Amino acid sequence: MGLAVAYQLARDGHVPVLFEADDRVGGMTATFDFDGLDIERYYHFHCISDHAFLQVLDELKLGSKMQWVETKMGYWFQNRLQPWGNPLALLGFKGLGLVAKFRYGLHAFLCTKRNDWKPLDHVEATGWIRRWVGEEAYEVLWRRLFDYKFYHYSSNLSAAWIWSRIRRIGRSRYSLFREKLGFLEGGSATLLQAMRNDIAAHGGEIRLSTSVNRVVMAEGKVRGVETAAGFEAFDKAISTVPLPFIPRIMPDLPADVLQKFQQIKNIAVVCVIAKLKKPVTENFWLNTNDEEMDIPGLVEYSNLRPLDQHIVYVPFYMPWEHAKYAEPDEVFLGKVKRYLKKINPELQDDDFIAMRASRYRHAQPICDPGYLEQLPPAALPVQGLWVADTSYYYPEDRGISESIGYGRALAQKAVA
Ligand SMILES: Cc1cc2nc3c(=O)[nH]c(=O)nc-3n(C[C@H](O)[C@H](O)[C@H](O)COP(=O)(O)OP(=O)(O)OC[C@H]3O[C@@H](n4cnc5c(N)ncnc54)[C@H](O)[C@@H]3O)c2cc1C
């Protein structure tokens, strides 16, 4: 989002300076050297509805690097790998009654047809799903997805927010029977590099490994920022860091505004990436419902983007304050080995070429009913100061496209 803000400002003739705490741009989309392969720390796929993302690609002449693929989904349930993600797969699914299947399918279908999220804004998500699909389908197909992503927050999430996630995937299809997901040749790095170059070409500046420690404000106006190098004057500041950081870097905000930021909660992720000699399955996305696995699913990325080896991401989402988050990486790597070998018993220890775990403490805001109303407006009551993160495009889920679209619009408002 920060890159999108700077990109828009620079193209509009302003002189943005982007401060990035990390040693690379991209935040959650950033890549790393995984045993010789430059790849995202967290998996990324694109949907046909990702308009803001596709528009930037066009502007940067990267449209031809976008590839669309017919992907498959699976469900690991009752020690069996089953096809998933289309009406035929639902009908043939073993372990669920016919009425439950019908109710589940109807709910998913109607979610893709709905456009108005307002009636769902103040509705609690698990109750909403239960009323539609019934207890049986909820237990088999939904409960673990909530439990292993949101833990004790599961019982108070916004139905509008969950609906938008169902709709995004549900609408990215060739037809009712064929799913269509996209990847960028070279991964997110292709876009990140092009945005960096574009910002520089239009006179903007990016400072890596430069954390903003404080946004300085006085007499109701922004004065500048403080970094390890000292104070630097600016007449406008647009923050796109995760909202829970705001009280720390903007302690001079009015108390009622600070209090709102203090209430925001985020889910953390420990995301394991594995490089394998053999595929685990033929699916891109595999949902899991297994007593022995504390994950909602896994992503076999190389079944979307062809790579020389098989790449699987296994995300362990959890509230950062959960005891599990303090466990060392080895615990998560060990679990992933066990889970993948259970799903595909042909996998042997020496099929695992490399494994790594990446952590992001603010991987996703926890959006409870009426979430947007709890946030201070992005234009803060300090002249020249704007704040946003992925929360601000609720009920849309965090996503590259949404962050780009929101960031660009924010940049235009901030200088209007
Ligand atoms: C496991 C996982 C899977 C995902 N899958 C997808 C997907 O398939 N498709 C999709 O579209 N999206 C996906 N996303 C989401 C996507 O990555 C995010 O929506 C997007 O990166 C959000 O970008 P952002 O700039 O809003 O926030 P962030 O990426 O969180 O960026 C915030 C930036 O602020 C920097 N920062 C923090 N504090 C400071 C400070 N004091 N000073 C300076 N800089 C600071 C951070 O270093 C970071 O670079 C996924 C995310 C995760 C974690």
Ligand as a Chemical Component Dictionary entry (heavy atoms), coordinates in Angstrom:
data_LIG
# 
_chem_comp.id                   LIG 
_chem_comp.type                 NON-POLYMER 
_chem_comp.pdbx_formal_charge   0 
_chem_comp.three_letter_code    LIG 
# 
loop_
_chem_comp_atom.comp_id 
_chem_comp_atom.atom_id 
_chem_comp_atom.alt_atom_id 
_chem_comp_atom.type_symbol 
_chem_comp_atom.charge 
_chem_comp_atom.model_Cartn_x 
_chem_comp_atom.model_Cartn_y 
_chem_comp_atom.model_Cartn_z 
_chem_comp_atom.pdbx_ordinal 
LIG C1  C1  C 0 0.160  -15.846 4.251  1  
LIG C2  C2  C 0 -0.366 -14.731 3.389  2  
LIG C3  C3  C 0 -0.964 -15.024 2.170  3  
LIG C4  C4  C 0 -1.458 -14.019 1.356  4  
LIG N1  N1  N 0 -2.023 -14.366 0.161  5  
LIG C5  C5  C 0 -2.456 -13.397 -0.680 6  
LIG C6  C6  C 0 -2.933 -13.720 -1.972 7  
LIG O1  O1  O 0 -2.946 -14.885 -2.363 8  
LIG N2  N2  N 0 -3.352 -12.707 -2.784 9  
LIG C7  C7  C 0 -3.323 -11.411 -2.378 10 
LIG O2  O2  O 0 -3.702 -10.520 -3.159 11 
LIG N3  N3  N 0 -2.880 -11.075 -1.148 12 
LIG C8  C8  C 0 -2.438 -12.035 -0.287 13 
LIG N4  N4  N 0 -1.932 -11.698 0.942  14 
LIG C9  C9  C 0 -2.069 -10.329 1.412  15 
LIG C10 C10 C 0 -1.099 -9.337  0.808  16 
LIG O3  O3  O 0 0.216  -9.758  0.971  17 
LIG C11 C11 C 0 -1.361 -8.055  1.581  18 
LIG O4  O4  O 0 -2.673 -7.660  1.423  19 
LIG C12 C12 C 0 -0.567 -6.906  1.130  20 
LIG O5  O5  O 0 0.795  -7.197  1.101  21 
LIG C13 C13 C 0 -0.801 -5.797  2.114  22 
LIG O6  O6  O 0 0.112  -4.811  1.876  23 
LIG P1  P1  P 0 0.170  -3.563  2.818  24 
LIG O7  O7  O 0 1.180  -2.654  2.263  25 
LIG O8  O8  O 0 -1.187 -3.031  2.988  26 
LIG O9  O9  O 0 0.694  -4.095  4.248  27 
LIG P2  P2  P 0 2.063  -4.797  4.653  28 
LIG O10 O10 O 0 2.467  -5.770  3.636  29 
LIG O11 O11 O 0 1.873  -5.266  6.067  30 
LIG O12 O12 O 0 3.133  -3.618  4.649  31 
LIG C14 C14 C 0 3.416  -2.806  5.750  32 
LIG C15 C15 C 0 4.842  -2.304  5.593  33 
LIG O13 O13 O 0 5.119  -1.369  6.619  34 
LIG C16 C16 C 0 6.481  -1.537  7.018  35 
LIG N5  N5  N 0 6.644  -0.914  8.338  36 
LIG C17 C17 C 0 6.134  -1.307  9.524  37 
LIG N6  N6  N 0 6.476  -0.420  10.496 38 
LIG C18 C18 C 0 7.203  0.552   9.903  39 
LIG C19 C19 C 0 7.820  1.755   10.384 40 
LIG N7  N7  N 0 7.737  2.138   11.665 41 
LIG N8  N8  N 0 8.497  2.524   9.489  42 
LIG C20 C20 C 0 8.574  2.179   8.168  43 
LIG N9  N9  N 0 8.002  1.044   7.680  44 
LIG C21 C21 C 0 7.316  0.259   8.531  45 
LIG C22 C22 C 0 6.640  -3.034  7.011  46 
LIG O14 O14 O 0 8.001  -3.402  6.987  47 
LIG C23 C23 C 0 5.894  -3.397  5.733  48 
LIG O15 O15 O 0 6.733  -3.373  4.596  49 
LIG C24 C24 C 0 -1.385 -12.682 1.761  50 
LIG C25 C25 C 0 -0.772 -12.369 2.983  51 
LIG C26 C26 C 0 -0.264 -13.389 3.784  52 
LIG C27 C27 C 0 0.404  -13.039 5.094  53 
# 
loop_
_chem_comp_bond.comp_id 
_chem_comp_bond.atom_id_1 
_chem_comp_bond.atom_id_2 
_chem_comp_bond.value_order 
_chem_comp_bond.pdbx_ordinal 
LIG C1  C2  SING 1  
LIG C2  C3  SING 2  
LIG C2  C26 DOUB 3  
LIG C3  C4  DOUB 4  
LIG C4  N1  SING 5  
LIG C4  C24 SING 6  
LIG N1  C5  DOUB 7  
LIG C5  C6  SING 8  
LIG C5  C8  SING 9  
LIG C6  O1  DOUB 10 
LIG C6  N2  SING 11 
LIG N2  C7  SING 12 
LIG C7  O2  DOUB 13 
LIG C7  N3  SING 14 
LIG N3  C8  DOUB 15 
LIG C8  N4  SING 16 
LIG N4  C9  SING 17 
LIG N4  C24 SING 18 
LIG C9  C10 SING 19 
LIG C10 O3  SING 20 
LIG C10 C11 SING 21 
LIG C11 O4  SING 22 
LIG C11 C12 SING 23 
LIG C12 O5  SING 24 
LIG C12 C13 SING 25 
LIG C13 O6  SING 26 
LIG O6  P1  SING 27 
LIG P1  O7  DOUB 28 
LIG P1  O8  SING 29 
LIG P1  O9  SING 30 
LIG O9  P2  SING 31 
LIG P2  O10 DOUB 32 
LIG P2  O11 SING 33 
LIG P2  O12 SING 34 
LIG O12 C14 SING 35 
LIG C14 C15 SING 36 
LIG C15 O13 SING 37 
LIG C15 C23 SING 38 
LIG O13 C16 SING 39 
LIG C16 N5  SING 40 
LIG C16 C22 SING 41 
LIG N5  C17 SING 42 
LIG N5  C21 SING 43 
LIG C17 N6  DOUB 44 
LIG N6  C18 SING 45 
LIG C18 C19 SING 46 
LIG C18 C21 DOUB 47 
LIG C19 N7  SING 48 
LIG C19 N8  DOUB 49 
LIG N8  C20 SING 50 
LIG C20 N9  DOUB 51 
LIG N9  C21 SING 52 
LIG C22 O14 SING 53 
LIG C22 C23 SING 54 
LIG C23 O15 SING 55 
LIG C24 C25 DOUB 56 
LIG C25 C26 SING 57 
LIG C26 C27 SING 58 
# 
